[in-house]
Amino acid sequence: MKNGTAYAVRLKKAYAKQKKSAASDEPVELDDPLRRLAIGILGVVNGDEYAERLVNRMSSNIVSWNELRVSNTVEAQRAAGDSVAANVPLYEMLLRALQAVFDKENAMSLDRLKSMGRRDARTFLESLDGVDAYAVASVLLWSLGGHAIPVCDRLLESLRAAELVHPDADRAEVQAFLERHVPAAEAKTFCVAMRSFAATKRAGAKSSRGTTAKKSKKTAKKGSRASASTAKQKRGKKAVG
């Protein structure tokens, strides 16, 4: 990534501010790899917390992963309680990934990854249809305890906005950059901290947009009242004349 050294300094400062409360929010246990794969696939845009809610709802409405595998996209999205049309491709990816797991393992399980080395596990996950870099990193970090930093679109947007990464860097470049500068022992804490960072930045941006919109409405109202007053004055002068 361009100017990586300068961005690394900024990133470390931002992380230090967010780090204090992050460790207490880390999951105590490693997640089931298949469940985390689903979260990783559905979370590539809005992050793991958002996707976890969808997966939890699916788990409540569908008996098993095998039932989900043989479902269609509409059924899977309905089970997740998700009505966002833009998310349809994510459910298509999820169903393709589940089928790929079944084809390779002859079972709906990724427990075999736990006995693999991290490099072999990464290669296996990357070979699955419907699985991208975010989902791979999510499984490696949260299910296998490997060194990986999942970067979703929301986090990428927040890092760019805060000028912590180069504005032209894509998700793959940013993930590689973060994995170079964040030690393996800090990876989970870093991800939790940056999740909070992204949420704060997003909330601030919404607040800023709301304030700007309110100011625009007030300005428009003032302008409208001023125009009405001017028109009234002109009518009055015309009547006197």
Backbone bond lengths (Angstrom), bond angles and torsions (degrees), N, CA, C in turn:
res aa  C-N    CA-C-N  psi(-1)  N-CA   C-N-CA  omega(-1)  CA-C   N-CA-C  phi
1 M - - - 1.455 - - 1.519 110.04 -
2 K 1.334 117.13 138.39 1.457 121.45 -178.86 1.533 111.43 -61.28
3 N 1.339 115.76 140.56 1.474 122.50 178.73 1.535 111.85 55.26
4 G 1.323 115.75 36.83 1.457 120.96 -175.95 1.520 114.52 -57.68
5 T 1.327 117.02 -38.24 1.469 120.51 -178.54 1.524 111.41 -63.11
6 A 1.324 116.68 -44.88 1.462 121.02 -179.79 1.530 110.67 -65.16
7 Y 1.338 116.45 -42.27 1.467 119.63 -179.92 1.522 111.04 -67.96
8 A 1.335 117.43 -32.04 1.460 120.92 179.29 1.520 111.09 -63.32
9 V 1.329 116.80 -38.38 1.471 121.37 178.61 1.525 110.09 -64.48
10 R 1.336 116.60 -45.42 1.465 120.99 179.18 1.525 111.26 -63.49
11 L 1.325 115.07 -41.09 1.460 120.54 -178.32 1.527 111.13 -62.98
12 K 1.309 116.85 -44.06 1.462 120.63 -178.89 1.527 111.52 -63.27
13 K 1.319 116.36 -36.68 1.470 120.14 177.95 1.522 110.84 -66.80
14 A 1.321 116.25 -43.84 1.467 120.69 179.49 1.526 110.87 -64.95
15 Y 1.323 116.37 -41.11 1.459 121.14 179.61 1.526 111.14 -64.52
16 A 1.326 116.60 -40.65 1.466 120.81 -179.78 1.530 111.39 -59.04
17 K 1.335 116.89 -35.25 1.465 120.97 179.86 1.523 111.59 -71.18
18 Q 1.336 116.77 -33.88 1.457 121.26 -176.38 1.527 113.23 -90.31
19 K 1.317 116.77 -15.74 1.459 121.87 -168.43 1.526 114.63 -69.12
20 K 1.307 119.09 -32.72 1.461 122.75 -169.14 1.528 113.80 -53.15
21 S 1.314 116.86 -45.52 1.465 119.59 -176.65 1.526 112.80 -95.80
22 A 1.333 117.51 -5.21 1.468 120.59 -173.56 1.521 113.01 -69.76
23 A 1.324 118.12 -40.51 1.465 121.41 -174.98 1.525 111.93 -58.85
24 S 1.330 117.41 -36.08 1.468 120.84 -178.69 1.525 112.04 -70.63
25 D 1.339 117.41 -16.76 1.464 121.34 -179.31 1.530 113.00 -96.01
26 E 1.313 117.36 -0.83 1.463 120.72 -179.78 1.526 110.77 -69.38
27 P 1.341 118.28 140.32 1.465 120.79 174.00 1.526 110.22 -60.68
28 V 1.304 116.41 139.22 1.466 120.64 -178.19 1.524 110.78 -76.20
29 E 1.327 116.71 -40.03 1.465 121.25 -176.26 1.518 111.28 -109.06
30 L 1.336 115.42 155.08 1.453 120.53 175.62 1.527 109.31 -73.23
31 D 1.323 116.05 142.95 1.457 121.66 -176.74 1.526 110.86 -81.42
32 D 1.342 116.34 157.29 1.462 121.04 173.57 1.526 108.93 -62.30
33 P 1.336 119.18 130.00 1.465 121.52 -174.35 1.530 114.47 -59.25
34 L 1.334 117.52 -38.67 1.462 119.45 -178.87 1.528 110.81 -69.96
35 R 1.315 115.71 -40.90 1.472 119.65 176.57 1.521 110.30 -62.63
36 R 1.321 116.52 -42.53 1.471 120.31 -179.32 1.512 111.23 -68.11
37 L 1.336 116.97 -31.98 1.458 119.72 175.92 1.522 110.13 -62.38
38 A 1.321 116.59 -44.51 1.465 120.84 177.98 1.527 110.94 -61.42
39 I 1.314 116.67 -42.86 1.465 121.01 178.44 1.525 110.10 -62.97
40 G 1.331 115.89 -42.11 1.462 120.02 -179.61 1.521 112.43 -64.22
41 I 1.325 116.93 -37.94 1.469 120.26 -179.68 1.523 110.58 -70.12
42 L 1.322 117.31 -43.98 1.468 120.75 -177.67 1.528 113.01 -80.02
43 G 1.349 116.98 -12.21 1.462 119.95 -175.56 1.506 115.31 -101.43
44 V 1.323 118.80 6.30 1.462 121.31 -173.55 1.524 112.88 -62.82
45 V 1.318 117.85 -25.11 1.471 120.61 179.68 1.522 110.77 -92.04
46 N 1.341 116.44 -55.08 1.464 121.06 -171.76 1.520 115.16 -106.43
47 G 1.321 117.96 1.20 1.456 119.83 174.22 1.520 114.53 98.66
48 D 1.333 115.24 169.33 1.458 122.61 -174.04 1.523 113.72 -65.93
49 E 1.334 118.32 -38.62 1.465 119.97 -178.11 1.519 110.84 -60.96
50 Y 1.329 115.31 -43.95 1.467 121.36 178.75 1.530 109.44 -62.49
51 A 1.333 116.42 -47.99 1.458 120.84 -177.70 1.523 112.07 -67.58
52 E 1.312 117.32 -32.50 1.460 120.12 -179.39 1.523 111.06 -62.86
53 R 1.330 116.68 -37.10 1.463 120.25 177.21 1.538 110.34 -63.44
54 L 1.340 116.37 -40.69 1.459 120.28 179.00 1.528 111.03 -64.55
55 V 1.331 116.60 -44.84 1.463 121.39 -178.75 1.526 111.17 -66.53
56 N 1.317 117.34 -38.20 1.465 120.39 177.72 1.528 111.02 -62.82
57 R 1.337 116.17 -40.02 1.467 119.15 177.86 1.526 110.71 -67.61
58 M 1.334 117.03 -39.48 1.455 119.72 177.14 1.519 111.04 -61.57
59 S 1.315 116.35 -40.88 1.464 121.19 -179.42 1.527 111.41 -63.85
60 S 1.328 115.99 -30.25 1.465 120.54 179.09 1.521 112.24 -77.05
61 N 1.325 116.24 -27.60 1.465 120.99 -173.92 1.523 114.58 -103.26
62 I 1.343 116.79 -12.97 1.460 120.65 -179.37 1.529 108.69 -123.67
63 V 1.321 116.15 135.30 1.468 121.57 -172.35 1.518 112.47 -62.48
64 S 1.338 117.48 -44.68 1.464 119.77 -173.58 1.526 110.80 -150.88
65 W 1.341 115.08 168.69 1.457 119.95 175.99 1.521 110.41 -63.58
66 N 1.320 116.19 -32.12 1.462 119.58 179.81 1.528 110.72 -67.23
67 E 1.326 116.29 -38.32 1.466 119.88 176.30 1.521 110.33 -63.89
68 L 1.319 115.79 -40.07 1.459 119.25 177.97 1.528 110.61 -65.56
69 R 1.327 116.31 -39.60 1.473 120.62 -179.01 1.518 112.00 -57.47
70 V 1.330 117.26 -39.21 1.469 120.64 -177.24 1.530 112.36 -91.93
71 S 1.330 115.99 6.39 1.464 119.98 176.03 1.518 109.68 -80.27
72 N 1.325 116.43 166.55 1.462 118.90 171.53 1.520 109.15 -98.41
73 T 1.309 116.39 174.30 1.465 121.36 -174.76 1.515 112.19 -60.58
74 V 1.313 117.00 -42.50 1.469 121.35 -179.43 1.521 110.37 -61.17
75 E 1.329 116.80 -44.87 1.468 121.39 -179.34 1.525 111.02 -65.04
76 A 1.314 116.96 -41.01 1.470 120.77 -179.89 1.521 111.00 -65.35
77 Q 1.318 116.27 -43.68 1.463 119.79 -179.07 1.528 110.88 -68.33
78 R 1.321 116.22 -38.04 1.466 120.01 177.95 1.527 110.40 -64.43
79 A 1.333 116.69 -41.31 1.465 120.95 179.57 1.523 111.42 -62.35
80 A 1.345 116.47 -30.64 1.460 121.18 179.24 1.521 112.16 -82.53
81 G 1.335 116.82 -6.04 1.462 119.94 -177.99 1.502 112.25 67.64
82 D 1.327 115.72 31.86 1.465 121.67 -174.46 1.531 109.14 -111.87
83 S 1.332 116.46 119.61 1.463 120.64 -179.28 1.525 112.76 -110.13
84 V 1.334 116.57 11.19 1.464 120.77 -178.17 1.525 109.63 -78.33
85 A 1.333 116.64 115.21 1.466 121.11 -176.28 1.529 111.90 -61.66
86 A 1.332 116.60 -34.37 1.461 120.55 -177.95 1.526 112.47 -66.26
87 N 1.330 117.25 -16.09 1.466 120.79 -178.55 1.528 113.60 -87.03
88 V 1.321 117.63 -6.09 1.467 120.96 -178.15 1.534 112.43 -52.57
89 P 1.349 119.96 -46.21 1.468 120.00 179.34 1.526 113.54 -58.97
90 L 1.324 117.54 -29.10 1.466 120.54 179.11 1.523 110.93 -67.82
91 Y 1.324 116.88 -38.80 1.466 120.22 178.30 1.528 110.52 -70.91
92 E 1.316 116.62 -32.40 1.465 119.92 174.86 1.530 110.09 -63.56
93 M 1.348 115.60 -42.49 1.467 120.19 177.32 1.517 111.07 -63.45
94 L 1.336 116.29 -41.38 1.460 120.41 -179.27 1.528 111.26 -61.09
95 L 1.316 116.73 -46.46 1.461 120.14 -178.75 1.529 111.53 -65.81
96 R 1.337 116.58 -36.06 1.467 119.45 176.70 1.530 110.18 -66.00
97 A 1.315 116.09 -40.26 1.469 120.74 -179.35 1.525 110.90 -65.57
98 L 1.329 117.23 -42.78 1.467 120.39 179.14 1.526 110.98 -63.10
99 Q 1.327 116.16 -39.05 1.462 119.42 177.57 1.524 110.76 -66.09
100 A 1.328 116.25 -37.92 1.470 120.75 178.67 1.521 110.91 -64.86
101 V 1.328 116.61 -39.43 1.469 120.49 177.27 1.524 109.74 -62.37
102 F 1.323 116.22 -45.94 1.464 119.99 -179.48 1.531 111.62 -62.57
103 D 1.320 116.04 -40.89 1.466 120.35 -179.61 1.532 111.70 -63.48
104 K 1.338 115.96 -37.41 1.463 119.55 -177.32 1.525 112.89 -83.20
105 E 1.335 116.37 -36.29 1.466 120.39 -172.92 1.522 113.61 -104.54
106 N 1.342 116.82 -11.74 1.466 121.62 -174.77 1.525 110.93 56.03
107 A 1.302 115.05 30.43 1.467 122.16 179.32 1.520 107.54 -167.77
108 M 1.334 115.69 158.39 1.463 119.09 177.19 1.531 108.88 -92.93
109 S 1.308 115.34 73.96 1.458 121.21 -178.75 1.528 109.92 -157.24
110 L 1.325 114.95 145.23 1.464 121.11 173.15 1.524 111.03 -119.29
111 D 1.329 115.70 22.94 1.466 119.71 -177.68 1.528 112.44 -62.16
112 R 1.330 117.10 -23.88 1.471 119.62 -179.95 1.524 111.52 -62.79
113 L 1.318 117.06 -23.68 1.468 120.38 179.21 1.527 111.64 -61.05
114 K 1.318 116.41 -28.30 1.462 120.77 -176.35 1.534 112.07 -65.46
115 S 1.333 116.46 -24.88 1.464 119.91 -179.51 1.524 112.38 -95.98
116 M 1.336 116.37 -0.91 1.462 120.71 -179.98 1.526 111.05 -90.52
117 G 1.309 116.46 159.31 1.457 120.57 168.62 1.519 108.22 -71.05
118 R 1.321 116.55 159.15 1.472 120.56 -176.12 1.527 111.83 -61.15
119 R 1.314 117.46 -39.10 1.460 120.30 -178.99 1.529 110.89 -66.04
120 D 1.333 116.34 -42.76 1.468 120.10 178.84 1.531 110.69 -66.33
121 A 1.334 116.14 -38.34 1.460 119.95 179.13 1.530 110.40 -63.83
122 R 1.328 116.15 -42.13 1.468 120.34 177.84 1.534 110.65 -61.65
123 T 1.331 116.23 -44.80 1.464 120.44 179.81 1.523 110.96 -61.22
124 F 1.326 116.00 -42.13 1.461 120.72 178.84 1.524 110.82 -61.38
125 L 1.322 116.83 -48.48 1.472 121.14 -178.38 1.528 111.14 -63.50
126 E 1.315 116.24 -40.41 1.466 120.19 -179.79 1.525 112.22 -66.27
127 S 1.330 116.32 -21.53 1.469 120.11 -178.99 1.527 112.32 -81.51
128 L 1.326 117.34 -11.37 1.463 120.97 -176.64 1.525 111.05 -78.86
129 D 1.310 116.39 133.65 1.452 121.81 176.46 1.536 109.17 -64.77
130 G 1.341 116.34 137.14 1.458 120.50 177.83 1.519 114.76 85.88
131 V 1.327 117.67 2.70 1.475 121.31 -176.93 1.525 109.78 -109.50
132 D 1.342 116.57 124.42 1.463 120.22 179.81 1.529 110.43 -107.59
133 A 1.322 116.08 -176.58 1.468 121.86 -174.78 1.529 112.53 -62.31
134 Y 1.325 117.01 -34.03 1.469 120.06 -179.64 1.533 110.50 -65.73
135 A 1.328 116.20 -46.02 1.464 120.24 -179.90 1.524 111.04 -64.84
136 V 1.327 116.66 -40.47 1.467 120.87 178.36 1.527 110.12 -59.85
137 A 1.327 116.23 -49.27 1.470 120.69 -178.80 1.524 111.23 -63.77
138 S 1.323 116.46 -36.48 1.464 120.40 -179.36 1.529 111.07 -64.20
139 V 1.329 116.81 -43.82 1.467 120.30 178.68 1.531 110.90 -66.95
140 L 1.325 116.29 -44.57 1.464 120.03 -179.23 1.527 111.21 -59.17
141 L 1.322 116.81 -42.70 1.467 120.37 -176.52 1.528 112.36 -76.03
142 W 1.346 116.65 -54.36 1.461 120.93 -168.01 1.533 114.25 -89.39
143 S 1.347 117.15 -15.16 1.467 118.88 178.72 1.517 112.86 -111.89
144 L 1.334 116.73 -29.83 1.459 120.22 -175.22 1.525 113.46 -114.33
145 G 1.316 116.91 -5.93 1.464 120.27 178.84 1.507 113.47 68.84
146 G 1.334 117.10 24.72 1.460 120.94 179.73 1.521 112.97 -83.49
147 H 1.317 115.04 175.78 1.460 120.54 179.71 1.518 109.02 -90.55
148 A 1.327 116.39 102.83 1.458 122.11 179.90 1.523 108.67 -155.29
149 I 1.327 116.15 149.07 1.466 121.84 177.48 1.528 108.11 -127.05
150 P 1.329 118.50 98.09 1.466 120.14 178.52 1.528 110.67 -67.52
151 V 1.316 116.63 132.15 1.474 121.54 -179.85 1.529 108.72 -120.63
152 C 1.320 116.51 108.04 1.462 120.97 177.17 1.534 109.08 -88.84
153 D 1.318 115.82 171.69 1.464 120.19 -178.32 1.522 111.83 -61.87
154 R 1.339 116.66 -38.16 1.469 120.04 -178.44 1.531 110.76 -64.82
155 L 1.339 117.23 -43.92 1.458 120.50 178.65 1.525 110.39 -64.94
156 L 1.324 116.66 -42.97 1.464 120.82 179.20 1.522 110.62 -58.39
157 E 1.317 116.20 -45.33 1.469 121.31 179.20 1.522 111.25 -60.52
158 S 1.333 116.59 -41.72 1.469 121.18 -179.12 1.526 111.56 -68.74
159 L 1.328 117.07 -40.66 1.467 120.86 178.51 1.525 110.99 -64.80
160 R 1.314 116.62 -39.75 1.467 120.23 177.21 1.522 111.08 -65.49
161 A 1.335 116.00 -45.86 1.466 120.55 -177.84 1.528 111.85 -61.79
162 A 1.344 116.11 -34.37 1.470 120.94 -179.76 1.523 111.72 -87.24
163 E 1.336 116.62 2.84 1.463 123.01 179.96 1.524 111.96 57.96
164 L 1.341 115.05 41.98 1.466 121.05 176.80 1.521 111.63 -98.78
165 V 1.324 116.33 -10.79 1.467 122.49 173.36 1.524 107.61 -140.27
166 H 1.317 116.11 164.19 1.463 119.85 -179.46 1.538 109.57 -66.42
167 P 1.333 117.85 137.21 1.474 120.83 -176.54 1.523 114.60 -60.93
168 D 1.326 117.37 -23.04 1.466 120.68 -178.88 1.530 113.12 -95.02
169 A 1.331 117.58 -3.42 1.468 120.83 -177.90 1.522 110.59 -72.61
170 D 1.335 117.12 134.38 1.454 120.17 178.10 1.530 109.81 -89.55
171 R 1.332 116.86 -179.41 1.464 120.45 -175.39 1.524 112.18 -61.61
172 A 1.328 117.04 -40.05 1.462 119.97 -179.09 1.526 111.10 -63.89
173 E 1.334 116.57 -42.24 1.468 120.81 179.43 1.517 110.91 -65.30
174 V 1.324 116.36 -42.46 1.464 120.76 -178.93 1.526 110.43 -67.26
175 Q 1.334 117.28 -41.84 1.467 119.74 177.90 1.522 110.93 -60.35
176 A 1.328 117.24 -44.93 1.465 121.20 179.24 1.531 110.71 -63.23
177 F 1.328 116.08 -40.31 1.462 121.55 178.70 1.526 110.62 -62.48
178 L 1.325 116.98 -46.14 1.464 120.95 -178.86 1.523 111.35 -65.57
179 E 1.321 116.79 -40.44 1.461 120.02 -179.29 1.529 112.29 -68.06
180 R 1.329 116.39 -24.64 1.478 119.62 175.33 1.515 111.30 -75.54
181 H 1.316 116.93 -33.88 1.467 120.19 -172.20 1.529 114.77 -102.87
182 V 1.326 117.36 -10.22 1.466 120.43 177.59 1.526 108.35 -109.91
183 P 1.331 118.97 117.69 1.471 121.42 -179.10 1.524 111.40 -62.53
184 A 1.316 116.57 154.19 1.462 121.65 -179.55 1.527 111.72 -55.20
185 A 1.329 116.10 -40.63 1.461 120.23 -178.07 1.529 112.61 -65.87
186 E 1.328 116.59 -19.73 1.463 121.16 -177.87 1.527 112.47 -101.74
187 A 1.319 117.73 -3.90 1.470 120.82 -170.20 1.528 113.08 -58.01
188 K 1.320 118.04 -47.57 1.467 120.40 -178.37 1.529 111.45 -65.72
189 T 1.327 115.33 -45.93 1.463 119.22 179.49 1.523 110.43 -61.77
190 F 1.326 116.24 -40.67 1.461 120.61 178.98 1.523 110.80 -60.91
191 C 1.331 117.28 -45.51 1.466 120.94 -178.14 1.526 111.69 -63.89
192 V 1.323 116.41 -40.81 1.471 119.90 177.75 1.527 110.22 -65.31
193 A 1.320 116.37 -43.13 1.463 121.01 -179.92 1.516 111.50 -63.79
194 M 1.324 117.02 -44.42 1.462 120.84 -179.09 1.530 112.00 -71.55
195 R 1.326 117.29 -25.89 1.463 121.29 173.84 1.530 109.11 -63.70
196 S 1.334 115.45 -43.94 1.453 120.43 176.98 1.525 110.74 -66.18
197 F 1.319 115.78 -39.83 1.467 121.81 178.48 1.529 110.42 -59.64
198 A 1.329 116.53 -45.98 1.465 121.25 -179.27 1.518 111.03 -64.41
199 A 1.342 116.64 -39.94 1.463 120.53 179.75 1.519 110.64 -65.16
200 T 1.340 116.58 -40.42 1.463 120.93 179.25 1.523 110.98 -64.57
201 K 1.328 116.14 -45.23 1.455 120.57 179.70 1.522 111.32 -63.11
202 R 1.318 116.31 -39.66 1.456 121.27 -179.17 1.523 110.58 -66.27
203 A 1.348 115.69 -42.76 1.466 120.03 178.88 1.527 110.73 -64.47
204 G 1.349 115.88 -39.85 1.464 120.16 178.32 1.515 112.29 -64.21
205 A 1.336 115.63 -38.57 1.459 119.88 179.69 1.521 110.75 -66.52
206 K 1.353 116.99 -40.45 1.458 120.80 178.64 1.517 110.89 -64.87
207 S 1.331 115.57 -42.19 1.465 120.20 178.72 1.515 111.15 -62.16
208 S 1.336 115.47 -42.25 1.467 120.93 179.38 1.527 111.03 -63.06
209 R 1.344 115.90 -43.32 1.462 119.64 179.09 1.520 110.86 -64.68
210 G 1.355 116.16 -38.59 1.460 120.02 179.25 1.507 111.98 -64.68
211 T 1.355 116.25 -42.00 1.457 120.92 179.13 1.524 110.92 -64.08
212 T 1.331 115.76 -43.59 1.472 120.63 178.97 1.519 110.85 -61.22
213 A 1.345 115.66 -41.55 1.462 119.90 -179.74 1.525 111.07 -64.33
214 K 1.355 115.97 -41.46 1.463 119.86 179.09 1.520 111.01 -63.77
215 K 1.342 116.22 -42.12 1.464 120.19 179.06 1.518 110.71 -62.71
216 S 1.339 115.50 -40.03 1.465 120.24 179.83 1.519 110.78 -63.39
217 K 1.356 116.08 -40.84 1.461 120.02 178.86 1.520 111.33 -65.24
218 K 1.372 115.86 -41.71 1.460 119.70 178.96 1.516 110.80 -63.33
219 T 1.349 115.72 -42.90 1.460 120.41 179.85 1.524 110.33 -62.80
220 A 1.341 115.08 -40.90 1.464 119.76 179.95 1.517 111.02 -64.43
221 K 1.371 115.82 -41.56 1.462 119.95 179.07 1.522 111.41 -64.03
222 K 1.360 115.56 -42.81 1.463 119.61 178.57 1.519 110.81 -61.86
223 G 1.326 114.81 -42.29 1.463 119.99 179.03 1.507 111.15 -63.42
224 S 1.327 116.17 -39.62 1.456 121.03 179.91 1.519 110.74 -66.42
225 R 1.366 116.17 -43.21 1.466 119.69 178.51 1.522 110.97 -65.12
226 A 1.333 116.02 -39.43 1.466 120.31 179.78 1.527 110.80 -64.54
227 S 1.324 115.95 -41.23 1.462 120.60 179.89 1.517 110.44 -65.52
228 A 1.351 115.16 -40.39 1.463 119.66 179.36 1.516 110.73 -65.36
229 S 1.337 116.36 -40.17 1.465 120.91 179.52 1.520 110.91 -65.16
230 T 1.338 116.39 -43.28 1.476 120.87 179.20 1.521 110.77 -62.36
231 A 1.322 116.13 -42.65 1.461 120.71 179.61 1.515 110.64 -63.31
232 K 1.348 115.76 -39.86 1.457 120.22 -179.81 1.527 110.96 -64.80
233 Q 1.354 115.48 -41.95 1.457 120.09 178.09 1.514 111.85 -61.67
234 K 1.339 115.53 -41.59 1.469 119.21 179.72 1.511 111.68 -64.31
235 R 1.352 116.61 -38.35 1.466 119.74 178.91 1.511 110.40 -66.38
236 G 1.372 114.91 -37.71 1.462 119.66 179.08 1.514 111.70 -63.68
237 K 1.339 117.29 -44.59 1.462 121.54 -179.97 1.520 110.49 -63.54
238 K 1.343 115.75 -39.62 1.450 120.54 -178.07 1.535 109.23 -64.95
239 A 1.349 115.39 -39.53 1.468 119.28 -179.96 1.520 111.40 -65.68
240 V 1.327 116.67 -39.06 1.486 121.66 179.41 1.504 109.84 -65.62
241 G 1.348 116.35 -43.20 1.463 121.80 -179.18 1.509 110.37 -61.67
